[in-house]
Amino acid sequence: MIRQNGGFSTEIREEMRGGDGSVRIETLWQPGAELKSKTRLCARMTLEPGSSIGYHDHAGEEEVYYIISGSGFVTEDERKFPVAAGDTVLTGNGAGHAVEATGTEPLVILAMIMVY
């Protein structure tokens, strides 16, 4: 199955998980309806400069971020790490994280949440 760019279901979340600004979430494939694996999210997320996703835990699941473009920071276990295009982040097994866009361009992330 192929879905062309621009054909994604899109939503804007304000102050996502207590963060700042807004996050555009483009669902690439719908969990359950299209993805048969134990997946909760398969999306491209775009954070404008200054926007963030607040700290949250991933119990019973794991989330993978692949940074497509832009730059920012990921906070994990009370430590802040710089991220940029080509970097990847894995959070799960009850651990938590937050992400913020700090560059001059939007931070674009491929995000997948898989459930145990």
GITAPE-V721072 format. One record per residue. N is the residue number from 1. RES is the residue in three letters. PSI is psi in radians with two decimals (NA if undefined). OMEGA is omega in whole degrees, 0 to 359 (* if undefined). Layout:
n:N res:RES psi:PSI omega:OMEGA
n:N res:RES psi:PSI omega:OMEGA
//
This chain:
n:1 res:MET psi:2.44 omega:180
n:2 res:ILE psi:2.38 omega:175
n:3 res:ARG psi:2.16 omega:182
n:4 res:GLN psi:2.61 omega:176
n:5 res:ASN psi:2.36 omega:182
n:6 res:GLY psi:-0.18 omega:181
n:7 res:GLY psi:0.40 omega:185
n:8 res:PHE psi:2.60 omega:172
n:9 res:SER psi:2.25 omega:186
n:10 res:THR psi:2.45 omega:173
n:11 res:GLU psi:2.69 omega:176
n:12 res:ILE psi:2.19 omega:177
n:13 res:ARG psi:2.14 omega:177
n:14 res:GLU psi:2.42 omega:177
n:15 res:GLU psi:0.89 omega:185
n:16 res:MET psi:2.16 omega:180
n:17 res:ARG psi:0.61 omega:178
n:18 res:GLY psi:0.17 omega:179
n:19 res:GLY psi:-3.02 omega:180
n:20 res:ASP psi:2.64 omega:174
n:21 res:GLY psi:-2.65 omega:183
n:22 res:SER psi:2.73 omega:178
n:23 res:VAL psi:2.19 omega:174
n:24 res:ARG psi:2.17 omega:181
n:25 res:ILE psi:2.05 omega:177
n:26 res:GLU psi:1.92 omega:181
n:27 res:THR psi:2.04 omega:182
n:28 res:LEU psi:-0.77 omega:178
n:29 res:TRP psi:2.41 omega:182
n:30 res:GLN psi:2.11 omega:175
n:31 res:PRO psi:2.44 omega:180
n:32 res:GLY psi:-1.00 omega:182
n:33 res:ALA psi:-0.75 omega:182
n:34 res:GLU psi:-0.69 omega:178
n:35 res:LEU psi:2.11 omega:181
n:36 res:LYS psi:-0.26 omega:178
n:37 res:SER psi:2.95 omega:179
n:38 res:LYS psi:1.39 omega:184
n:39 res:THR psi:2.37 omega:178
n:40 res:ARG psi:-0.41 omega:182
n:41 res:LEU psi:2.38 omega:170
n:42 res:CYS psi:1.72 omega:191
n:43 res:ALA psi:2.78 omega:168
n:44 res:ARG psi:2.14 omega:181
n:45 res:MET psi:2.37 omega:179
n:46 res:THR psi:2.15 omega:178
n:47 res:LEU psi:2.11 omega:176
n:48 res:GLU psi:2.73 omega:178
n:49 res:PRO psi:2.30 omega:181
n:50 res:GLY psi:-0.19 omega:179
n:51 res:SER psi:2.76 omega:180
n:52 res:SER psi:2.85 omega:170
n:53 res:ILE psi:2.15 omega:183
n:54 res:GLY psi:2.87 omega:182
n:55 res:TYR psi:2.32 omega:179
n:56 res:HIS psi:2.69 omega:181
n:57 res:ASP psi:2.77 omega:176
n:58 res:HIS psi:1.42 omega:177
n:59 res:ALA psi:2.29 omega:178
n:60 res:GLY psi:0.26 omega:181
n:61 res:GLU psi:2.98 omega:173
n:62 res:GLU psi:2.57 omega:180
n:63 res:GLU psi:2.36 omega:176
n:64 res:VAL psi:2.25 omega:170
n:65 res:TYR psi:2.35 omega:168
n:66 res:TYR psi:2.09 omega:183
n:67 res:ILE psi:2.00 omega:181
n:68 res:ILE psi:-0.82 omega:180
n:69 res:SER psi:2.87 omega:181
n:70 res:GLY psi:-3.02 omega:180
n:71 res:SER psi:2.82 omega:180
n:72 res:GLY psi:-2.69 omega:180
n:73 res:PHE psi:2.53 omega:170
n:74 res:VAL psi:2.24 omega:175
n:75 res:THR psi:2.22 omega:182
n:76 res:GLU psi:2.23 omega:180
n:77 res:ASP psi:0.80 omega:177
n:78 res:GLU psi:0.26 omega:176
n:79 res:ARG psi:2.47 omega:183
n:80 res:LYS psi:2.21 omega:182
n:81 res:PHE psi:2.34 omega:174
n:82 res:PRO psi:2.50 omega:176
n:83 res:VAL psi:2.62 omega:180
n:84 res:ALA psi:3.06 omega:182
n:85 res:ALA psi:2.29 omega:179
n:86 res:GLY psi:-0.25 omega:179
n:87 res:ASP psi:2.73 omega:177
n:88 res:THR psi:2.64 omega:183
n:89 res:VAL psi:2.38 omega:175
n:90 res:LEU psi:2.15 omega:179
n:91 res:THR psi:2.27 omega:179
n:92 res:GLY psi:-2.96 omega:178
n:93 res:ASN psi:0.65 omega:178
n:94 res:GLY psi:-0.18 omega:179
n:95 res:ALA psi:2.89 omega:180
n:96 res:GLY psi:2.97 omega:179
n:97 res:HIS psi:2.91 omega:173
n:98 res:ALA psi:2.78 omega:179
n:99 res:VAL psi:2.51 omega:177
n:100 res:GLU psi:2.48 omega:177
n:101 res:ALA psi:2.05 omega:184
n:102 res:THR psi:-0.11 omega:181
n:103 res:GLY psi:-2.98 omega:179
n:104 res:THR psi:-0.16 omega:178
n:105 res:GLU psi:2.81 omega:178
n:106 res:PRO psi:2.56 omega:173
n:107 res:LEU psi:2.04 omega:183
n:108 res:VAL psi:2.20 omega:187
n:109 res:ILE psi:2.35 omega:166
n:110 res:LEU psi:2.14 omega:183
n:111 res:ALA psi:2.30 omega:176
n:112 res:MET psi:2.30 omega:175
n:113 res:ILE psi:2.09 omega:178
n:114 res:MET psi:2.39 omega:184
n:115 res:VAL psi:2.42 omega:178
n:116 res:TYR psi:NA omega:*
//
